[in-house]
Amino acid sequence: MTAQDYKAPESVGRLQRGALAVGVVGLILCAIGAAKSPADFYHSYLIAFLLVLGLSLGSLGLLMLQHLTGGHWGIVIRRPLEAATRTLMLVFFFFLPLLFGMKYLYSAWLDPARVKAQPLSDLQQHYLTSQWFTVRAFLYFAIWLSLMLLFNSWSRTQDVNTEDRALRRRFKLVAGPGIILYVFVMSFAAFDWSMSITPHWASTIYGFLFVVGQIISAMSLMIAVVVLLSRTEPFSHILQKRHIHDLGKLLLAFVMLFAYFDFSQLLIIWAGNQPEEITFYRSRLYGSWGAVAVIVLVFHFFVPFFLLLSRDLKRNANLLPKVALWMIFMRCVDLFWMTRPEFTARAFPGWLDFAAPLALGGLWLFFFSWQLQKMPLLPLGDPKLAEAIASHEH
């Protein structure tokens, strides 16, 4: 079959139009909120930004993992993954408003009065400055965008030069160091954009929590997208139960890995019981925020974990996408729990907490749908494609 036979179906166009409408409405609400209460707006905007950043970077991580392992699981989602990585430029523009709202988010190290009341270490005083914060952010995006451009460029070349073995080796050669670089850079970005809200508290596992959370979000999105594509040609004859079963198993594995990292962080800090270390959990495990913690524990881990243990559910094209979309929603709740207690004791979301994710999420989905239509839905030059989509259910 030719590239024309693997064009995105009309359902992607409908998704694009619907996402744009939602994004525009969300933007209007955000503009109203920013005018009325800039502080509340930026608190909500940070959560929405971290959510869509995770969809793009988690897709980049999964794309590199697929090139490194060569698994069949990644071939059916490779083009959606590539389309998601190409939204990184949009996410970069989403980041820019945060530079104008730093005084509302990072006053703990920007406000001289607060720094005088709670002094920072010498290292923090040099590291946590608005200038270095901006320079590091641009460096992070430069690295991520470079990786994205490499893999997308090589993928286009592979569609033309299907027998280029050097290109196949290049994918794997860069994917390994690329994953390490992604984890390393995202860890520092998590320290800057989220953990520095509480500069007197630190955790070395914090960056890993963000990385695995991003992978969960991206894998959940891919499950929903391929099932949507499978409802029309050409994917209706390509996607098989074994494909979504594999994706469901990977989602389960990442959910367990996230729980392991999250519990490890809590256990180490709980056992140490040091005054400067327990502040993070003291503000999140008591009062109304304790109820949110229980919600995250139950619905971000226990319920998905037990549901995904079912082989039948992981092979069910109707139920698995619902679990996947729920995981994206709970990722947003988890980000709310991780960042908001530093600004308010009130554990109830405001209307901007819904408007900001709708705005950025809608625009992100619009851009993603547009990118998905720019290339064939399958990597036609991948030598493992025929084997990956062959019908041999078991």
PEKAWO-V755024 format. One record per residue. N is the residue number from 1. RES is the residue in one small letter. SS is DSSP state (A for helix, B for strand, O for the rest). OMEGA is omega in whole degrees, 0 to 359 (none if undefined). NEAR is the number of other ideal C-beta (glycine too) atoms within 8 Angstrom. Layout:
[[N & RES & SS & OMEGA & NEAR] [N & RES & SS & OMEGA & NEAR]]
This chain:
[[1 & m & O & 183 & 4] [2 & t & O & 179 & 5] [3 & a & A & 180 & 8] [4 & q & A & 181 & 5] [5 & d & A & 183 & 7] [6 & y & A & 175 & 11] [7 & k & O & 179 & 9] [8 & a & O & 181 & 8] [9 & p & O & 181 & 9] [10 & e & A & 180 & 6] [11 & s & A & 177 & 10] [12 & v & A & 177 & 13] [13 & g & A & 178 & 10] [14 & r & A & 177 & 8] [15 & l & A & 180 & 11] [16 & q & A & 181 & 13] [17 & r & A & 179 & 8] [18 & g & A & 179 & 8] [19 & a & A & 179 & 14] [20 & l & A & 179 & 11] [21 & a & A & 179 & 9] [22 & v & A & 180 & 12] [23 & g & A & 181 & 17] [24 & v & A & 177 & 9] [25 & v & A & 178 & 11] [26 & g & A & 179 & 17] [27 & l & A & 179 & 10] [28 & i & A & 179 & 8] [29 & l & A & 179 & 13] [30 & c & A & 178 & 14] [31 & a & A & 178 & 8] [32 & i & A & 180 & 8] [33 & g & A & 180 & 15] [34 & a & A & 179 & 9] [35 & a & A & 183 & 6] [36 & k & A & 184 & 6] [37 & s & O & 182 & 8] [38 & p & A & 182 & 9] [39 & a & A & 179 & 8] [40 & d & A & 180 & 11] [41 & f & A & 183 & 14] [42 & y & A & 176 & 13] [43 & h & A & 179 & 15] [44 & s & A & 182 & 14] [45 & y & A & 180 & 14] [46 & l & A & 179 & 13] [47 & i & A & 181 & 16] [48 & a & A & 179 & 13] [49 & f & A & 180 & 13] [50 & l & A & 179 & 13] [51 & l & A & 183 & 16] [52 & v & A & 174 & 14] [53 & l & A & 180 & 12] [54 & g & A & 178 & 14] [55 & l & A & 181 & 17] [56 & s & A & 184 & 14] [57 & l & A & 175 & 14] [58 & g & A & 177 & 15] [59 & s & A & 177 & 16] [60 & l & A & 178 & 17] [61 & g & A & 178 & 15] [62 & l & A & 179 & 15] [63 & l & A & 179 & 14] [64 & m & A & 178 & 15] [65 & l & A & 179 & 11] [66 & q & A & 178 & 15] [67 & h & A & 182 & 13] [68 & l & A & 184 & 10] [69 & t & A & 182 & 7] [70 & g & O & 182 & 7] [71 & g & O & 178 & 8] [72 & h & A & 183 & 10] [73 & w & A & 186 & 11] [74 & g & A & 184 & 14] [75 & i & O & 181 & 15] [76 & v & O & 179 & 13] [77 & i & O & 186 & 14] [78 & r & A & 181 & 14] [79 & r & A & 171 & 12] [80 & p & A & 177 & 15] [81 & l & A & 180 & 16] [82 & e & A & 178 & 14] [83 & a & A & 179 & 13] [84 & a & A & 179 & 16] [85 & t & A & 181 & 14] [86 & r & O & 174 & 10] [87 & t & O & 183 & 15] [88 & l & A & 178 & 14] [89 & m & A & 176 & 8] [90 & l & A & 180 & 10] [91 & v & A & 176 & 13] [92 & f & A & 178 & 10] [93 & f & A & 174 & 7] [94 & f & A & 182 & 12] [95 & f & A & 189 & 12] [96 & l & A & 178 & 8] [97 & p & A & 179 & 9] [98 & l & A & 179 & 13] [99 & l & A & 179 & 9] [100 & f & A & 181 & 6] [101 & g & O & 183 & 12] [102 & m & A & 183 & 11] [103 & k & A & 178 & 8] [104 & y & A & 185 & 9] [105 & l & A & 189 & 11] [106 & y & O & 181 & 11] [107 & s & A & 180 & 9] [108 & a & A & 177 & 14] [109 & w & A & 176 & 12] [110 & l & A & 183 & 8] [111 & d & O & 182 & 9] [112 & p & A & 181 & 5] [113 & a & A & 179 & 6] [114 & r & A & 179 & 10] [115 & v & A & 179 & 11] [116 & k & A & 180 & 6] [117 & a & A & 179 & 5] [118 & q & O & 186 & 7] [119 & p & O & 176 & 5] [120 & l & O & 176 & 10] [121 & s & O & 179 & 6] [122 & d & A & 179 & 5] [123 & l & A & 181 & 6] [124 & q & A & 180 & 10] [125 & q & A & 178 & 9] [126 & h & A & 184 & 8] [127 & y & A & 185 & 7] [128 & l & O & 172 & 12] [129 & t & O & 183 & 8] [130 & s & A & 181 & 7] [131 & q & A & 180 & 6] [132 & w & A & 175 & 10] [133 & f & A & 181 & 12] [134 & t & A & 180 & 9] [135 & v & A & 180 & 8] [136 & r & A & 180 & 11] [137 & a & A & 178 & 13] [138 & f & A & 177 & 8] [139 & l & A & 178 & 8] [140 & y & A & 182 & 12] [141 & f & A & 178 & 11] [142 & a & A & 179 & 8] [143 & i & A & 181 & 10] [144 & w & A & 180 & 13] [145 & l & A & 178 & 11] [146 & s & A & 177 & 8] [147 & l & A & 179 & 14] [148 & m & A & 182 & 12] [149 & l & A & 179 & 8] [150 & l & A & 185 & 9] [151 & f & A & 178 & 18] [152 & n & A & 178 & 11] [153 & s & A & 180 & 8] [154 & w & A & 179 & 11] [155 & s & A & 176 & 13] [156 & r & A & 179 & 9] [157 & t & A & 181 & 10] [158 & q & A & 178 & 14] [159 & d & A & 180 & 12] [160 & v & A & 181 & 7] [161 & n & O & 186 & 8] [162 & t & O & 183 & 9] [163 & e & O & 182 & 4] [164 & d & O & 181 & 9] [165 & r & A & 178 & 6] [166 & a & A & 179 & 6] [167 & l & A & 178 & 11] [168 & r & A & 179 & 10] [169 & r & A & 181 & 8] [170 & r & A & 177 & 9] [171 & f & A & 184 & 11] [172 & k & A & 182 & 11] [173 & l & A & 182 & 7] [174 & v & A & 185 & 13] [175 & a & A & 181 & 13] [176 & g & A & 176 & 9] [177 & p & A & 180 & 7] [178 & g & A & 178 & 11] [179 & i & A & 178 & 12] [180 & i & A & 180 & 8] [181 & l & A & 178 & 10] [182 & y & A & 180 & 15] [183 & v & A & 182 & 12] [184 & f & A & 183 & 8] [185 & v & A & 180 & 11] [186 & m & A & 177 & 14] [187 & s & A & 179 & 13] [188 & f & A & 177 & 11] [189 & a & A & 178 & 12] [190 & a & A & 177 & 13] [191 & f & A & 183 & 12] [192 & d & A & 193 & 11] [193 & w & A & 183 & 10] [194 & s & O & 185 & 13] [195 & m & A & 182 & 11] [196 & s & A & 171 & 12] [197 & i & A & 176 & 10] [198 & t & A & 190 & 10] [199 & p & O & 181 & 10] [200 & h & O & 177 & 8] [201 & w & O & 181 & 10] [202 & a & O & 177 & 6] [203 & s & O & 179 & 9] [204 & t & O & 180 & 5] [205 & i & O & 187 & 10] [206 & y & A & 180 & 14] [207 & g & A & 179 & 13] [208 & f & A & 177 & 10] [209 & l & A & 179 & 13] [210 & f & A & 181 & 15] [211 & v & A & 182 & 13] [212 & v & A & 176 & 12] [213 & g & A & 177 & 13] [214 & q & A & 179 & 15] [215 & i & A & 178 & 12] [216 & i & A & 180 & 15] [217 & s & A & 182 & 15] [218 & a & A & 179 & 17] [219 & m & A & 178 & 15] [220 & s & A & 178 & 13] [221 & l & A & 181 & 14] [222 & m & A & 178 & 15] [223 & i & A & 180 & 15] [224 & a & A & 183 & 11] [225 & v & A & 183 & 11] [226 & v & A & 176 & 16] [227 & v & A & 175 & 13] [228 & l & A & 180 & 11] [229 & l & A & 184 & 15] [230 & s & O & 181 & 11] [231 & r & O & 178 & 8] [232 & t & O & 175 & 9] [233 & e & O & 2 & 6] [234 & p & O & 186 & 9] [235 & f & A & 182 & 13] [236 & s & A & 178 & 9] [237 & h & A & 183 & 5] [238 & i & O & 183 & 10] [239 & l & O & 180 & 12] [240 & q & O & 181 & 8] [241 & k & A & 181 & 8] [242 & r & A & 179 & 10] [243 & h & A & 181 & 12] [244 & i & A & 174 & 17] [245 & h & A & 178 & 11] [246 & d & A & 179 & 11] [247 & l & A & 177 & 15] [248 & g & A & 178 & 14] [249 & k & A & 178 & 9] [250 & l & A & 178 & 10] [251 & l & A & 177 & 16] [252 & l & A & 180 & 13] [253 & a & A & 181 & 8] [254 & f & A & 175 & 12] [255 & v & A & 178 & 14] [256 & m & A & 179 & 9] [257 & l & A & 178 & 9] [258 & f & A & 179 & 14] [259 & a & A & 179 & 10] [260 & y & A & 180 & 8] [261 & f & A & 182 & 12] [262 & d & A & 180 & 10] [263 & f & A & 179 & 8] [264 & s & A & 178 & 9] [265 & q & A & 180 & 12] [266 & l & A & 183 & 9] [267 & l & A & 181 & 8] [268 & i & A & 181 & 9] [269 & i & A & 179 & 14] [270 & w & A & 182 & 9] [271 & a & A & 179 & 6] [272 & g & A & 176 & 7] [273 & n & O & 178 & 7] [274 & q & O & 184 & 7] [275 & p & O & 182 & 5] [276 & e & O & 183 & 7] [277 & e & O & 187 & 10] [278 & i & O & 183 & 11] [279 & t & A & 181 & 11] [280 & f & A & 184 & 11] [281 & y & A & 178 & 10] [282 & r & A & 180 & 8] [283 & s & O & 185 & 9] [284 & r & O & 183 & 12] [285 & l & O & 181 & 7] [286 & y & O & 180 & 7] [287 & g & O & 182 & 6] [288 & s & A & 178 & 9] [289 & w & A & 175 & 14] [290 & g & A & 178 & 10] [291 & a & A & 177 & 8] [292 & v & A & 178 & 13] [293 & a & A & 178 & 11] [294 & v & A & 178 & 8] [295 & i & A & 179 & 10] [296 & v & A & 181 & 13] [297 & l & A & 185 & 9] [298 & v & A & 190 & 9] [299 & f & A & 176 & 12] [300 & h & A & 178 & 13] [301 & f & A & 191 & 13] [302 & f & A & 183 & 8] [303 & v & A & 177 & 8] [304 & p & A & 181 & 15] [305 & f & A & 182 & 12] [306 & f & A & 177 & 7] [307 & l & A & 183 & 9] [308 & l & A & 173 & 13] [309 & l & O & 182 & 6] [310 & s & O & 178 & 7] [311 & r & A & 181 & 6] [312 & d & A & 180 & 6] [313 & l & A & 181 & 12] [314 & k & A & 178 & 13] [315 & r & O & 183 & 12] [316 & n & O & 184 & 9] [317 & a & O & 177 & 11] [318 & n & O & 185 & 6] [319 & l & O & 184 & 8] [320 & l & A & 177 & 16] [321 & p & A & 178 & 12] [322 & k & A & 176 & 8] [323 & v & A & 181 & 13] [324 & a & A & 179 & 14] [325 & l & A & 176 & 10] [326 & w & A & 180 & 10] [327 & m & A & 177 & 15] [328 & i & A & 177 & 13] [329 & f & A & 181 & 8] [330 & m & A & 174 & 12] [331 & r & A & 177 & 14] [332 & c & A & 177 & 11] [333 & v & A & 179 & 13] [334 & d & A & 177 & 11] [335 & l & A & 175 & 11] [336 & f & A & 180 & 12] [337 & w & A & 182 & 13] [338 & m & A & 188 & 7] [339 & t & A & 190 & 14] [340 & r & A & 183 & 11] [341 & p & A & 179 & 11] [342 & e & A & 184 & 8] [343 & f & O & 184 & 7] [344 & t & O & 175 & 6] [345 & a & O & 182 & 7] [346 & r & O & 185 & 5] [347 & a & O & 181 & 10] [348 & f & O & 182 & 5] [349 & p & O & 173 & 5] [350 & g & O & 184 & 7] [351 & w & O & 177 & 7] [352 & l & A & 177 & 14] [353 & d & A & 174 & 11] [354 & f & A & 183 & 8] [355 & a & A & 184 & 13] [356 & a & A & 176 & 16] [357 & p & A & 178 & 13] [358 & l & A & 181 & 13] [359 & a & A & 183 & 15] [360 & l & A & 179 & 16] [361 & g & A & 179 & 14] [362 & g & A & 179 & 16] [363 & l & A & 178 & 14] [364 & w & A & 181 & 17] [365 & l & A & 175 & 13] [366 & f & A & 181 & 12] [367 & f & A & 178 & 10] [368 & f & A & 180 & 12] [369 & s & A & 177 & 13] [370 & w & A & 179 & 9] [371 & q & A & 181 & 11] [372 & l & A & 181 & 14] [373 & q & O & 186 & 10] [374 & k & O & 181 & 6] [375 & m & O & 176 & 10] [376 & p & O & 185 & 10] [377 & l & O & 176 & 12] [378 & l & O & 178 & 13] [379 & p & O & 189 & 12] [380 & l & O & 180 & 10] [381 & g & O & 180 & 11] [382 & d & O & 183 & 11] [383 & p & O & 180 & 6] [384 & k & O & 185 & 9] [385 & l & A & 183 & 12] [386 & a & A & 179 & 6] [387 & e & A & 183 & 7] [388 & a & A & 183 & 10] [389 & i & A & 178 & 10] [390 & a & O & 182 & 6] [391 & s & O & 175 & 5] [392 & h & O & 179 & 5] [393 & e & O & 177 & 6] [394 & h & O & none & 3]]
